[in-house]
Amino acid sequence: MKVFRLNDCDWWMAETMEQAKADYLKMTGEDSEIFDDPKELTAQDMEDHEFYPDESVERAIPFSEELRNRIVAGRTSELFASTEY
C-alpha cells in the first residue's frame, strides 16, 4: 500500500495511482478535474507529513506510522487524510 496526494486537500491510500483515483472519484462523485498534480508520496514525504488521528490528539504521528497501522489493521483503498475533515 502507498499514499497518493490527489490534490491540495486529499491523500488516498491504495496500491496504485489508478486505484486511488478511481476509488476517490467513486467516493466523492467528482469528475477527474478534481485532481491537481497527483503524485505518490516519497519516503521522505511520508516522514515529513503529519497525521492527527482526531481532533483530541495533541501529538501528530508521521504519515508512515499511520500507514503501517492501517496495513496491520488490514485496511485497503481509502481516504488517508484530508485538510477538509
Buried (B, 14 or more C-beta within 10 A) or exposed (E): BBBBBBBEEBBBBBEEBEBBBBBBBEEEEEEEEBBEEBEBBEEEBBEEBEBEEEEEEEEEBBBBEBBBEBEEEEEEBBBBBEEEE
